[in-house]
Amino acid sequence: MENAPVMLGLVLWVLLAAASLLSLTLGVALAYHWFNYSTNATAPFVATVVYSGVSLVLLTSLFALALSI
């Protein structure tokens, strides 16, 4: 059990990397479709800003948690 903090730290770093890649991939795909198929330019911009903000907050908190372990 003495390796549990090390393994937990590794698991958190892997989760952070996976969440970052997923967030980036989904963000690019969503932004492309929002801007490409939208008739109003303001709505996809606001949606992209909200998505980016929420992703940034979640990834930052996960990064801080990974650093604390």
DRENDOLUM-339974 format. One record per residue: residue number from 1; residue in three letters; chain; y, z, x of N, C-alpha, C, CB in turn. Coordinates in Angstrom, 1 decimal. Glycine has a CB too. Layout:
DRENDOLUM-339974
NODE   n res chain   n_c2   n_c3   n_c1  ca_c2  ca_c3  ca_c1   c_c2   c_c3   c_c1  cb_c2  cb_c3  cb_c1
NODE NUM Ala     A      Y      Z      X      Y      Z      X      Y      Z      X      Y      Z      X
...
This chain:
DRENDOLUM-339974
NODE   n res chain   n_c2   n_c3   n_c1  ca_c2  ca_c3  ca_c1   c_c2   c_c3   c_c1  cb_c2  cb_c3  cb_c1
NODE   1 Met     A   -1.2    0.0    0.8    0.0    0.0    0.0    1.3    0.0    0.8    0.0    1.2   -0.9
NODE   2 Glu     A    1.1    0.2    2.1    2.3    0.2    3.0    3.0   -1.1    3.1    2.0    0.8    4.4
NODE   3 Asn     A    2.3   -2.2    2.8    2.9   -3.5    2.8    3.5   -4.0    1.5    1.8   -4.5    3.2
NODE   4 Ala     A    3.6   -3.1    0.5    4.1   -3.4   -0.8    5.6   -3.8   -0.7    3.9   -2.3   -1.7
NODE   5 Pro     A    6.5   -3.1    0.0    7.9   -3.5    0.0    8.1   -4.8    0.7    8.7   -2.4    0.7
NODE   6 Val     A    7.3   -5.1    1.7    7.4   -6.4    2.4    6.9   -7.5    1.5    6.5   -6.4    3.7
NODE   7 Met     A    5.8   -7.3    0.8    5.4   -8.3   -0.2    6.3   -8.5   -1.3    4.0   -8.0   -0.7
NODE   8 Leu     A    6.9   -7.4   -1.8    7.9   -7.5   -2.9    9.1   -8.3   -2.4    8.3   -6.1   -3.4
NODE   9 Gly     A    9.6   -8.1   -1.2   10.7   -8.8   -0.7   10.4  -10.3   -0.6   11.1   -8.3    0.7
NODE  10 Leu     A    9.2  -10.6   -0.1    8.8  -12.0    0.0    8.7  -12.7   -1.4    7.4  -12.1    0.7
NODE  11 Val     A    8.1  -12.0   -2.3    8.0  -12.5   -3.7    9.4  -12.7   -4.3    7.3  -11.5   -4.6
NODE  12 Leu     A   10.4  -11.8   -4.0   11.7  -12.0   -4.5   12.4  -13.2   -3.9   12.6  -10.8   -4.3
NODE  13 Trp     A   12.2  -13.5   -2.6   12.7  -14.6   -1.9   12.1  -15.9   -2.5   12.5  -14.5   -0.4
NODE  14 Val     A   10.8  -15.9   -2.7   10.2  -17.1   -3.3   10.7  -17.3   -4.7    8.7  -16.9   -3.3
NODE  15 Leu     A   10.9  -16.3   -5.5   11.5  -16.4   -6.8   12.9  -17.0   -6.8   11.4  -15.1   -7.6
NODE  16 Leu     A   13.7  -16.5   -5.8   15.0  -17.0   -5.7   15.1  -18.4   -5.3   15.8  -16.1   -4.6
NODE  17 Ala     A   14.2  -18.9   -4.4   14.1  -20.3   -4.0   13.7  -21.1   -5.2   13.2  -20.5   -2.9
NODE  18 Ala     A   12.7  -20.7   -5.9   12.2  -21.5   -7.1   13.3  -21.5   -8.2   10.9  -20.8   -7.6
NODE  19 Ala     A   13.9  -20.4   -8.5   15.0  -20.4   -9.5   16.1  -21.3   -9.1   15.4  -18.9   -9.8
NODE  20 Ser     A   16.5  -21.3   -7.8   17.6  -22.1   -7.4   17.3  -23.6   -7.5   17.9  -21.8   -5.9
NODE  21 Leu     A   16.1  -24.0   -7.1   15.7  -25.4   -7.3   15.6  -25.8   -8.7   14.3  -25.6   -6.6
NODE  22 Leu     A   15.0  -24.9   -9.6   15.0  -25.2  -11.0   16.4  -25.3  -11.6   14.1  -24.2  -11.7
NODE  23 Ser     A   17.2  -24.4  -11.3   18.6  -24.4  -11.8   19.3  -25.7  -11.3   19.3  -23.2  -11.3
NODE  24 Leu     A   19.2  -26.0  -10.1   19.9  -27.2   -9.6   19.3  -28.5  -10.3   19.7  -27.3   -8.1
NODE  25 Thr     A   18.0  -28.6  -10.4   17.4  -29.8  -11.0   17.8  -29.9  -12.5   15.9  -29.7  -10.9
NODE  26 Leu     A   17.7  -28.8  -13.2   18.1  -28.9  -14.6   19.6  -29.1  -14.8   17.7  -27.6  -15.3
NODE  27 Gly     A   20.3  -28.5  -13.9   21.8  -28.7  -14.0   22.2  -30.2  -13.8   22.5  -27.9  -12.9
NODE  28 Val     A   21.6  -30.8  -12.8   21.9  -32.2  -12.6   21.4  -33.1  -13.7   21.2  -32.7  -11.2
NODE  29 Ala     A   20.2  -32.8  -14.2   19.7  -33.6  -15.3   20.6  -33.4  -16.6   18.3  -33.2  -15.6
NODE  30 Leu     A   20.9  -32.1  -16.9   21.7  -31.9  -18.1   23.1  -32.4  -18.0   21.8  -30.4  -18.3
NODE  31 Ala     A   23.7  -32.3  -16.8   25.0  -32.8  -16.6   25.0  -34.3  -16.8   25.6  -32.4  -15.3
NODE  32 Tyr     A   24.0  -35.0  -16.2   24.0  -36.4  -16.3   23.9  -36.9  -17.8   22.8  -37.0  -15.6
NODE  33 His     A   23.0  -36.2  -18.5   22.8  -36.6  -19.9   24.0  -36.2  -20.8   21.5  -36.0  -20.5
NODE  34 Trp     A   24.6  -35.1  -20.5   25.8  -34.6  -21.3   26.9  -35.6  -21.1   26.2  -33.2  -20.9
NODE  35 Phe     A   27.2  -36.0  -19.9   28.3  -36.9  -19.6   28.0  -38.4  -20.0   28.7  -36.8  -18.1
NODE  36 Asn     A   26.7  -38.8  -19.8   26.4  -40.1  -20.1   26.3  -40.5  -21.6   25.0  -40.5  -19.4
NODE  37 Tyr     A   25.8  -39.5  -22.4   25.6  -39.8  -23.8   26.6  -39.1  -24.7   24.2  -39.4  -24.2
NODE  38 Ser     A   27.7  -38.6  -24.2   28.6  -37.9  -25.0   29.8  -38.8  -25.3   29.1  -36.6  -24.3
NODE  39 Thr     A   30.3  -38.6  -26.6   31.5  -39.4  -26.9   32.8  -38.6  -26.7   31.4  -39.8  -28.4
NODE  40 Asn     A   32.7  -37.3  -26.5   33.8  -36.4  -26.2   33.6  -35.9  -24.8   33.9  -35.3  -27.3
NODE  41 Ala     A   34.7  -36.1  -24.0   34.6  -35.7  -22.6   34.7  -34.2  -22.4   35.6  -36.4  -21.8
NODE  42 Thr     A   35.3  -33.5  -23.3   35.5  -32.0  -23.1   34.3  -31.2  -23.4   36.6  -31.6  -24.1
NODE  43 Ala     A   33.5  -31.6  -24.3   32.3  -30.8  -24.6   31.3  -30.7  -23.5   31.6  -31.4  -25.9
NODE  44 Pro     A   30.9  -31.9  -22.9   30.0  -31.7  -21.7   30.6  -31.0  -20.5   29.5  -33.1  -21.3
NODE  45 Phe     A   31.9  -31.1  -20.3   32.5  -30.4  -19.3   32.4  -28.9  -19.5   34.0  -30.8  -19.1
NODE  46 Val     A   32.7  -28.4  -20.7   32.6  -27.0  -21.0   31.2  -26.5  -20.9   33.2  -26.7  -22.4
NODE  47 Ala     A   30.2  -27.4  -21.4   28.8  -27.0  -21.3   28.4  -26.9  -19.8   28.0  -28.0  -22.0
NODE  48 Thr     A   28.8  -27.8  -19.0   28.5  -27.8  -17.6   29.1  -26.5  -16.9   29.0  -29.0  -16.9
NODE  49 Val     A   30.3  -26.2  -17.2   30.9  -25.0  -16.6   30.2  -23.7  -17.1   32.4  -24.9  -17.0
NODE  50 Val     A   29.8  -23.6  -18.3   29.1  -22.5  -18.8   27.7  -22.4  -18.2   29.0  -22.5  -20.4
NODE  51 Tyr     A   27.0  -23.5  -18.1   25.7  -23.5  -17.5   25.8  -23.1  -16.0   25.1  -24.9  -17.6
NODE  52 Ser     A   26.8  -23.6  -15.3   27.0  -23.3  -13.9   27.3  -21.8  -13.7   28.1  -24.2  -13.3
NODE  53 Gly     A   28.2  -21.3  -14.6   28.6  -19.9  -14.5   27.4  -19.0  -14.7   29.6  -19.6  -15.4
NODE  54 Val     A   26.6  -19.2  -15.7   25.5  -18.4  -16.0   24.4  -18.5  -14.9   24.8  -18.8  -17.4
NODE  55 Ser     A   24.2  -19.7  -14.4   23.2  -19.9  -13.3   23.7  -19.1  -12.1   23.0  -21.3  -13.0
NODE  56 Leu     A   25.0  -19.2  -11.8   25.5  -18.6  -10.6   25.4  -17.0  -10.7   27.0  -18.9  -10.4
NODE  57 Val     A   25.7  -16.5  -11.9   25.5  -15.0  -12.0   24.1  -14.6  -11.9   26.1  -14.6  -13.4
NODE  58 Leu     A   23.2  -15.3  -12.5   21.8  -14.9  -12.4   21.2  -15.1  -11.0   20.9  -15.8  -13.4
NODE  59 Leu     A   21.6  -16.2  -10.4   21.1  -16.4   -9.0   21.7  -15.4   -8.0   21.3  -17.8   -8.6
NODE  60 Thr     A   22.9  -15.1   -8.2   23.6  -14.1   -7.4   23.0  -12.7   -7.5   25.1  -14.0   -7.7
NODE  61 Ser     A   22.7  -12.3   -8.7   22.0  -11.0   -8.9   20.6  -11.0   -8.4   22.0  -10.7  -10.4
NODE  62 Leu     A   19.9  -12.1   -8.5   18.6  -12.2   -7.9   18.7  -12.2   -6.4   17.8  -13.4   -8.3
NODE  63 Phe     A   19.7  -12.8   -5.8   19.9  -12.8   -4.3   20.2  -11.4   -3.9   21.0  -13.8   -4.0
NODE  64 Ala     A   21.1  -10.7   -4.6   21.4   -9.3   -4.2   20.2   -8.4   -4.3   22.5   -8.8   -5.1
NODE  65 Leu     A   19.4   -8.6   -5.3   18.1   -7.8   -5.4   17.2   -8.1   -4.2   17.4   -8.1   -6.7
NODE  66 Ala     A   17.1   -9.4   -3.8   16.2   -9.8   -2.7   16.7   -9.2   -1.4   16.1  -11.3   -2.6
NODE  67 Leu     A   18.1   -9.1   -1.3   18.6   -8.5    0.0   18.4   -7.0    0.0   20.1   -8.9    0.1
NODE  68 Ser     A   18.4   -6.4   -1.1   18.3   -4.9   -1.1   16.9   -4.4   -0.8   18.8   -4.4   -2.5
NODE  69 Ile     A   15.9   -5.3   -1.0   14.5   -4.8   -0.7   14.2   -5.0    0.8   13.5   -5.7   -1.5
